[in-house]
Amino acid sequence: MTRVLILNGPNLGRLGVREPEVYGSASYTDLVAAGERWGAELGLEVQVRQTDDEAEIVGWLHGAVDDGAHVVLNPAAFTHYSYALRDAAAQVTTAGLLLLEVHLSNPAAREEFRHHSVVGAVATGTIAGFGFDSYRLALSALAVRLVQSA
């Protein structure tokens, strides 16, 4: 079964209580359950992780390369400035794996500082603005791409 890591950056562990008008009222626990369910429906083995630590998420991306796992990545605040994360994400795609950047909200419709992603240029694609469905859409796109390349 194809392995996929759903990796989430800072503050996403606070889903449901952090700015529900922006990020919705569903919890991080709800996201984990939904991600695993959507993956199973698509024949993907999905593991969902979240950290507020930049070094940890960089390490997870390195592990994805080493293990041959595709990645759905919500870099959260790291999106806009973490070149360490960008370089680790580039290693995923350089290794021939898929990396889809996701965002719950649409960063382009928010504050100016959120408009630029350092990760977007090295991602296979970006899906933003659909709440939890951003993850579902990313997993679906990943599954389609895998079938097309088989």
N, C-alpha and C positions, 0 to 999 in steps of 0.2 A: 504494500500500500504506500502511496506517495505521502511523504511527510511534509507538513506545512507548520511553520511557527507563526503565530500571530503575536507580534511583539508590540508592547505599548509603553510609551514614555511617561514622563512626569505628570503627576496629578490625575492620571486616568484611573487610578485605584480609588479615587474619590467620586467616581460617577454616581449619579443619583442624588448627591448632596452638593456638589460643586456646580454652581451656575446652571440649574436645571433648565432655565429659559434658553440657554445656549446648547447644552449637552444632553438634555432630556432627563427624565426621572428614573430611567432604568439604571440598575446598579452594575458595578464591575462584575459581580457574581452572575448577573443576568447575561452580561456580554460573554463570559467564559462559557456558560451553558449554551448560548446561541451559537457561538463560534464552533464549538465541538459538534453540535447538532447539524449545522449547515455543512461542515466538513464531512461528517459521516454520510449525509445525503448525497454528497458528490463523490464519495469513495476516497476521501482524503483523511489521513490521520492528522488531526489538528491538535496542537498544544498551544494554549493561550498563556502569555506571561505579561507581567507589568513590573516596572521598576521606576524609581525616581533617580536612579544612579546612572549617569552617563557611561561609566566604565563597565557596568554590568550589561547594559544593552549592546555596547560594542563587543563585549565578550560573547554574547549570544549570537551576534551576527557572524563572528569568527567561527563559532560552533556550527552554525547553519552551513557554512562553506565546507567545513571539515566533514560534516555528516550528510551532505547532499540534500539539505532541506530547503524548500522554497520558503519565502517570507512574505507575510502581510505585515507592514510596518506602519504604526501610528507613532511618529516620532514626537508628537505633541510639541512642547516648547523647543525641543532640540531641533525641530524642523528649520528654524530660522537662523541658527548660528553654529551648530555643532559640526565642524569640519571633521572631527574624529568620527562621528556617526556617519557622515557622508562618505568618508573613505572606507569605512567598514562595509557600508551598503554597496559601494562600488565593487568590492571584492565578491559579493554575492552574485551580482550580474556578470562580472568577468568570469566567474566559475561556470557560467552557463545556466545558472539558476534564475528563477523568476523572483522579483522583488516588487511588490505593489505597495505604494504609499497610500495610506488612507487617512482621512480626517472626518470626524463626526460633523463638524460645521464646515462652512465654506470659508477658508482663510482669506480669499480674495474679496469677500464681502464684509470683512471685519477691519480691525485697526490696521493702519498702514504697515506697521512693523511685521504683521503676519502675512503680508503679500508675497514674500520671497521664501522659497524653499531651497535649501542647499542640497536636499536629498532628491528632489524631483528630477534633476538632470541625470542622475544615475539609476533611477527607478525604471522598471519596465513600463509602468504606467501609474497614474494617480487618480484616485476616486475620492471626492470630497462633497460634503454638504448633505448627505443622506442619512445622518444619524447612524444607528446601528446597521442600517442597510448598506452603508459604505463597506462594511466588512463582508456582508453577504455577497454584494456585487463583486468585490475583489476576489473572493473565493471562487465565485462562478466564472469570472474572467480567467483566473488561473487554471481552473479545470478545463475550460475550452482551449486555452493555449497549449496545455499539455496534450490534449487529444490531437490538436492540429499538428503538433511537432512529432507525434509518434509515428 
